[in-house]
């Protein structure tokens, strides 16, 4: 069945999303379950054939390639993928999302962004984030506002 898209009332939260094609094929799926039996009856009706579903999942070989080469930029990864799979069923956008998820594991310490950044600031103060020490700057919080401040003193003195 073809369905109309449902939009949220708040236009700032509306997103266009690619979706699977629908067809006016008069298709129905009937499932009959009775409490007196362990048998479930399933009956499918299709009046008109349509384009078969094409899986768009990212194959394991590509997921492994992205994990092993996460230091590469997404465009570089896409070029590598096209060498292996010249005509993929998945999109460059899907590969970017996979790369972004893997890349965020390098710096994401918690699902809560404020907790995560505070952990990173502590690690930076202890010199665990690379060659520069991070110095937090104390600020007075305002109601209903979350904020952080920090400096990189070694860079400021250069």
C-alpha positions, -999 to +999 in steps of 0.1 A: +000+000+000+011+035-007+012+057+024+014+095+027+044+107+047+036+120+081+054+153+090+061+165+125+043+197+135+076+214+143+092+223+109+127+225+125+125+188+133+112+177+099+136+156+079+133+141+044+142+104+045+148+081+017+123+053+019+115+020+002+094+023-029+057+014-025+035-001-052-002-003-058-001-041-059-031-048-037-009-069-015-022-082+018-007-103+046-032-123+067-020-138+099-044-160+119-036-171+154-059-191+176-055-197+213-066-233+210-038-243+187+000-240+183-004-234+146-003-200+130-018-195+095-001-170+072-017-161+038-001-136+014-020-121-016-002-101-043-023-089-073+006-074-092+043-082-092+067-053-086+104-047-084+121-071-060+136-057-029+174-050-032+193-052+001+212-020+008+231-033+039+268-026+040+286-059+035+309-072+062+340-068+040+332-031+036+326-027+074+360-043+080+377-021+055+362+011+071+373-001+106+408-009+095+411+024+076+392+048+099+421+073+098+412+078+061+386+105+050+352+092+039+360+101+002+392+080+003+372+051+018+346+054-009+373+052-036+388+021-019+353+005-017+346+012-054+378-007-062+364-038-044+327-033-053+324-012-085+286-009-084+275-010-047+238-013-036+246+009-006+253+046-007+283+068+000+262+084+027+258+051+045+295+046+044+300+081+059+276+073+087+295+040+095+328+059+094+315+087+117+302+061+142+336+044+143+356+077+143+335+090+173+346+061+194+381+078+195+368+107+214+333+100+227+335+090+264+298+090+273+265+093+255+258+126+274+279+152+256+286+173+287+298+143+307+319+132+277+336+166+273+343+168+310+360+134+308+380+146+278+390+178+297+402+158+326+422+135+303+437+166+286+446+181+320+464+149+328+483+150+295+466+119+281+452+134+249+483+141+229+511+166+229+492+195+245+479+200+280+444+213+283+437+238+311+400+242+321+386+276+328+361+280+355+329+298+345+298+307+364+269+286+351+237+304+340+203+289+346+193+265+318+227+268+301+255+243+299+289+256+290+325+247+291+357+267+287+393+257+283+427+269+271+457+253+254+484+274+272+513+259+253+498+270+220+490+305+234+526+310+243+539+301+208 
